[in-house]
Amino acid sequence: MPNKTITTDQLTPSGRLRHLLQLHGLERDMIVEILDRAQNYVRPSGAAVASDDCLTGQTVANLFFEASTRTRASFELAAKRMNADVLNLDVNMSSRKKGESILDTIYTLQAMGVSIFVIRDASAGIPALIANKVEPHIKVLNAGESDVSHPTQGLLDLLTIRQHKGRLDDLTITIIGDIAHSRVARSLTEGLTIVGNNTIRLVSPPGLAPNPELYPGMHITDDIDSAIAGADALVTLRIQKERIKEKSGLMTNHEYLKAYGLTEQRLKLANPDAIVMHPGPMNRDVEIEGSVADGLQSAITQQVTNGLAVRMAILAAITGT
């Protein structure tokens, strides 16, 4: 089984983006360029959707070996709006379920003319493994990798913050929840570290605290009120029970909301113009009070809109357009 040590160069020899496996290692200018491109694809609600023809003649394969709704749907829509042929592989019907290796599946699809692979997998190292084995013209995009990385989610979160704050520097960002098992937290903090000098606070119950070595220079605490105080953006995360082997020590939903949920009362501790974010899927009245999720400070649906725009921007970037 692949591990977290597998690495590959995400850039072409000329410095253009070829694969997107993680945000770590990308330059600030490249991230800003992707965000600027994504902003050009954003359309107001009710307006005609953005479209592009830069993927004409190319085939995108969405290989989601782990459940997904938002990410899979947005990658599919993004590719179709850029005039690509799109193949969605049903994991329950795939040859991998029958014992075929994932690389043999990739080689088969590569032989059919697939040029872009969008991969989500519960095992760490799979996207990089594939990127190291495909032909030189093939691109690989990481759509969620174990608890390691979710780069397009990190980018859409950065875009959402920038839209509301007008900048990505000198901000206080608080991430609340199951940090230990969160690829969303990993990618967002990587991005925030690259683009600016930001204060990042990570708050979680003691049993779900992250490894400090993975979050150098960040404030890790179990004191939610102090972590929220004066924040510019609050990102709430669900407890990832599917990644937790021993669940007997977990709080009940009611206990969690009381101790670590983002409630209307707690939101008052943040800056008055603080925004509220959540990557989904969202458990209302567990990690976030329903009235907060639907409140005036919520940017949750905007994150979904931005997700489609960011994935269009990434697809455009890897084609060199």
DAFENMO-V990924 format. One record per residue. RES is the residue in one letter. PSI is psi in degrees with one decimal (999 if undefined). D_FIRST is the distance of its C-alpha to the first C-alpha in whole Angstrom. Layout:
# DAFENMO-V990924
res:RES psi:PSI d_first:D_FIRST
res:RES psi:PSI d_first:D_FIRST
This chain:
# DAFENMO-V990924
res:M psi:134.0 d_first:0
res:P psi:157.7 d_first:4
res:N psi:-177.7 d_first:7
res:K psi:-5.2 d_first:10
res:T psi:-10.4 d_first:12
res:I psi:126.9 d_first:11
res:T psi:159.7 d_first:14
res:T psi:160.1 d_first:17
res:D psi:124.8 d_first:21
res:Q psi:-10.7 d_first:22
res:L psi:154.0 d_first:25
res:T psi:166.3 d_first:27
res:P psi:-27.5 d_first:29
res:S psi:-0.5 d_first:32
res:G psi:7.9 d_first:30
res:R psi:153.5 d_first:30
res:L psi:126.1 d_first:27
res:R psi:-54.8 d_first:24
res:H psi:158.0 d_first:21
res:L psi:102.7 d_first:21
res:L psi:-31.8 d_first:18
res:Q psi:162.0 d_first:19
res:L psi:-30.9 d_first:23
res:H psi:129.7 d_first:23
res:G psi:-15.1 d_first:24
res:L psi:149.4 d_first:26
res:E psi:154.1 d_first:30
res:R psi:-44.0 d_first:32
res:D psi:-36.6 d_first:34
res:M psi:-41.7 d_first:32
res:I psi:-43.8 d_first:31
res:V psi:-39.7 d_first:34
res:E psi:-42.1 d_first:35
res:I psi:-42.8 d_first:32
res:L psi:-41.1 d_first:34
res:D psi:-42.3 d_first:37
res:R psi:-41.6 d_first:36
res:A psi:-40.2 d_first:35
res:Q psi:-32.8 d_first:38
res:N psi:-20.3 d_first:40
res:Y psi:-9.7 d_first:38
res:V psi:133.7 d_first:39
res:R psi:145.7 d_first:42
res:P psi:156.2 d_first:44
res:S psi:130.8 d_first:44
res:G psi:-14.2 d_first:46
res:A psi:163.2 d_first:46
res:A psi:140.0 d_first:45
res:V psi:153.3 d_first:41
res:A psi:148.0 d_first:40
res:S psi:164.5 d_first:39
res:D psi:156.7 d_first:38
res:D psi:20.6 d_first:38
res:C psi:-10.4 d_first:36
res:L psi:15.6 d_first:33
res:T psi:129.2 d_first:35
res:G psi:-2.5 d_first:34
res:Q psi:153.2 d_first:30
res:T psi:127.1 d_first:28
res:V psi:127.1 d_first:25
res:A psi:119.2 d_first:22
res:N psi:107.2 d_first:21
res:L psi:95.3 d_first:18
res:F psi:96.1 d_first:18
res:F psi:13.2 d_first:15
res:E psi:144.3 d_first:16
res:A psi:143.2 d_first:20
res:S psi:145.2 d_first:22
res:T psi:-63.1 d_first:26
res:R psi:-50.3 d_first:27
res:T psi:-45.2 d_first:24
res:R psi:-46.2 d_first:24
res:A psi:-40.8 d_first:28
res:S psi:-36.6 d_first:29
res:F psi:-40.6 d_first:26
res:E psi:-47.7 d_first:28
res:L psi:-40.2 d_first:31
res:A psi:-47.0 d_first:31
res:A psi:-42.0 d_first:30
res:K psi:-36.3 d_first:33
res:R psi:-10.2 d_first:35
res:M psi:15.1 d_first:34
res:N psi:28.1 d_first:35
res:A psi:157.1 d_first:32
res:D psi:137.2 d_first:31
res:V psi:130.3 d_first:28
res:L psi:123.1 d_first:26
res:N psi:115.7 d_first:24
res:L psi:120.9 d_first:21
res:D psi:114.3 d_first:22
res:V psi:-32.6 d_first:18
res:N psi:-16.2 d_first:20
res:M psi:-0.3 d_first:22
res:S psi:159.8 d_first:19
res:S psi:-20.9 d_first:18
res:R psi:-35.3 d_first:14
res:K psi:-24.9 d_first:16
res:K psi:2.6 d_first:17
res:G psi:-5.0 d_first:14
res:E psi:141.8 d_first:14
res:S psi:155.6 d_first:11
res:I psi:-32.6 d_first:11
res:L psi:-36.4 d_first:12
res:D psi:-35.8 d_first:15
res:T psi:-44.5 d_first:16
res:I psi:-46.3 d_first:16
res:Y psi:-37.0 d_first:18
res:T psi:-46.9 d_first:20
res:L psi:-35.1 d_first:21
res:Q psi:-40.5 d_first:22
res:A psi:-21.5 d_first:24
res:M psi:-1.5 d_first:26
res:G psi:10.0 d_first:27
res:V psi:131.1 d_first:24
res:S psi:-16.7 d_first:25
res:I psi:124.8 d_first:23
res:F psi:127.1 d_first:20
res:V psi:117.2 d_first:19
res:I psi:129.6 d_first:16
res:R psi:131.4 d_first:15
res:D psi:148.8 d_first:12
res:A psi:-11.3 d_first:11
res:S psi:138.8 d_first:8
res:A psi:141.2 d_first:9
res:G psi:-8.6 d_first:8
res:I psi:-48.9 d_first:9
res:P psi:-42.5 d_first:12
res:A psi:-37.7 d_first:12
res:L psi:-47.3 d_first:10
res:I psi:-43.9 d_first:13
res:A psi:-31.2 d_first:15
res:N psi:-13.8 d_first:15
res:K psi:-15.9 d_first:15
res:V psi:166.2 d_first:18
res:E psi:158.4 d_first:22
res:P psi:-26.1 d_first:24
res:H psi:-5.0 d_first:25
res:I psi:142.1 d_first:22
res:K psi:146.3 d_first:22
res:V psi:129.2 d_first:19
res:L psi:131.4 d_first:20
res:N psi:116.1 d_first:17
res:A psi:18.2 d_first:19
res:G psi:115.8 d_first:17
res:E psi:104.3 d_first:14
res:S psi:-133.2 d_first:13
res:D psi:19.8 d_first:15
res:V psi:-47.0 d_first:15
res:S psi:144.2 d_first:17
res:H psi:72.9 d_first:20
res:P psi:-38.1 d_first:22
res:T psi:-30.7 d_first:24
res:Q psi:-42.1 d_first:25
res:G psi:-40.7 d_first:26
res:L psi:-42.2 d_first:28
res:L psi:-31.4 d_first:30
res:D psi:-41.5 d_first:30
res:L psi:-42.3 d_first:32
res:L psi:-42.2 d_first:34
res:T psi:-44.3 d_first:35
res:I psi:-45.3 d_first:36
res:R psi:-38.3 d_first:38
res:Q psi:-37.5 d_first:40
res:H psi:-33.7 d_first:41
res:K psi:-14.6 d_first:42
res:G psi:4.6 d_first:43
res:R psi:171.5 d_first:41
res:L psi:26.2 d_first:37
res:D psi:149.9 d_first:39
res:D psi:43.7 d_first:40
res:L psi:157.3 d_first:39
res:T psi:115.8 d_first:38
res:I psi:127.3 d_first:35
res:T psi:125.7 d_first:34
res:I psi:127.3 d_first:31
res:I psi:130.5 d_first:31
res:G psi:-145.3 d_first:29
res:D psi:78.7 d_first:25
res:I psi:-33.7 d_first:24
res:A psi:-32.7 d_first:21
res:H psi:18.3 d_first:19
res:S psi:111.8 d_first:21
res:R psi:-24.7 d_first:19
res:V psi:-46.2 d_first:23
res:A psi:-39.7 d_first:24
res:R psi:-49.5 d_first:22
res:S psi:-39.6 d_first:23
res:L psi:-43.7 d_first:26
res:T psi:-34.2 d_first:27
res:E psi:-47.5 d_first:25
res:G psi:-45.0 d_first:28
res:L psi:-34.0 d_first:31
res:T psi:-36.9 d_first:30
res:I psi:-43.1 d_first:30
res:V psi:-18.6 d_first:33
res:G psi:175.2 d_first:36
res:N psi:85.7 d_first:37
res:N psi:151.5 d_first:36
res:T psi:122.4 d_first:36
res:I psi:122.4 d_first:33
res:R psi:132.2 d_first:33
res:L psi:119.3 d_first:30
res:V psi:131.7 d_first:32
res:S psi:161.7 d_first:30
res:P psi:152.3 d_first:31
res:P psi:-39.5 d_first:30
res:G psi:-10.4 d_first:27
res:L psi:18.2 d_first:25
res:A psi:148.6 d_first:26
res:P psi:166.6 d_first:24
res:N psi:118.4 d_first:23
res:P psi:-28.3 d_first:26
res:E psi:-24.3 d_first:24
res:L psi:-11.6 d_first:22
res:Y psi:61.7 d_first:25
res:P psi:137.6 d_first:28
res:G psi:5.7 d_first:31
res:M psi:152.8 d_first:31
res:H psi:112.9 d_first:33
res:I psi:127.1 d_first:31
res:T psi:165.6 d_first:33
res:D psi:9.4 d_first:34
res:D psi:95.8 d_first:37
res:I psi:-38.8 d_first:37
res:D psi:-43.6 d_first:41
res:S psi:-31.5 d_first:41
res:A psi:-30.2 d_first:38
res:I psi:-31.7 d_first:39
res:A psi:122.2 d_first:43
res:G psi:12.5 d_first:43
res:A psi:149.2 d_first:40
res:D psi:-27.0 d_first:40
res:A psi:141.3 d_first:37
res:L psi:124.0 d_first:36
res:V psi:116.5 d_first:32
res:T psi:143.5 d_first:31
res:L psi:146.8 d_first:28
res:R psi:160.9 d_first:27
res:I psi:124.2 d_first:25
res:Q psi:77.3 d_first:22
res:K psi:-27.1 d_first:22
res:E psi:-16.5 d_first:19
res:R psi:-2.0 d_first:17
res:I psi:118.5 d_first:19
res:K psi:-43.3 d_first:19
res:E psi:105.5 d_first:23
res:K psi:-2.8 d_first:25
res:S psi:-25.4 d_first:28
res:G psi:-0.3 d_first:29
res:L psi:148.2 d_first:29
res:M psi:157.8 d_first:32
res:T psi:166.0 d_first:34
res:N psi:-42.8 d_first:34
res:H psi:-42.8 d_first:38
res:E psi:-39.8 d_first:37
res:Y psi:-44.5 d_first:35
res:L psi:-41.7 d_first:37
res:K psi:-39.4 d_first:40
res:A psi:-36.8 d_first:38
res:Y psi:5.0 d_first:35
res:G psi:149.3 d_first:36
res:L psi:102.4 d_first:38
res:T psi:168.1 d_first:41
res:E psi:-40.1 d_first:44
res:Q psi:-43.7 d_first:46
res:R psi:-35.3 d_first:43
res:L psi:-28.9 d_first:43
res:K psi:-19.0 d_first:46
res:L psi:-24.7 d_first:45
res:A psi:173.4 d_first:43
res:N psi:147.5 d_first:45
res:P psi:-29.1 d_first:47
res:D psi:18.8 d_first:46
res:A psi:145.8 d_first:42
res:I psi:155.1 d_first:40
res:V psi:131.1 d_first:37
res:M psi:156.0 d_first:34
res:H psi:130.6 d_first:31
res:P psi:-13.7 d_first:28
res:G psi:158.2 d_first:28
res:P psi:147.6 d_first:28
res:M psi:133.3 d_first:31
res:N psi:97.7 d_first:32
res:R psi:141.5 d_first:36
res:D psi:25.3 d_first:38
res:V psi:-80.2 d_first:34
res:E psi:-15.2 d_first:33
res:I psi:134.8 d_first:36
res:E psi:138.7 d_first:39
res:G psi:-38.0 d_first:40
res:S psi:-26.9 d_first:43
res:V psi:-42.6 d_first:41
res:A psi:-31.8 d_first:39
res:D psi:4.3 d_first:42
res:G psi:176.5 d_first:44
res:L psi:-25.1 d_first:45
res:Q psi:-1.8 d_first:43
res:S psi:133.8 d_first:40
res:A psi:22.3 d_first:38
res:I psi:-47.0 d_first:35
res:T psi:-29.9 d_first:36
res:Q psi:-34.3 d_first:37
res:Q psi:-40.8 d_first:33
res:V psi:-45.7 d_first:32
res:T psi:-44.6 d_first:35
res:N psi:-29.0 d_first:34
res:G psi:-41.9 d_first:30
res:L psi:-44.4 d_first:31
res:A psi:-41.6 d_first:33
res:V psi:-40.7 d_first:30
res:R psi:-32.0 d_first:28
res:M psi:-41.5 d_first:31
res:A psi:-40.4 d_first:32
res:I psi:-44.6 d_first:28
res:L psi:-40.0 d_first:28
res:A psi:-41.2 d_first:32
res:A psi:-40.9 d_first:30
res:I psi:-16.6 d_first:28
res:T psi:-5.9 d_first:30
res:G psi:14.5 d_first:33
res:T psi:999 d_first:35
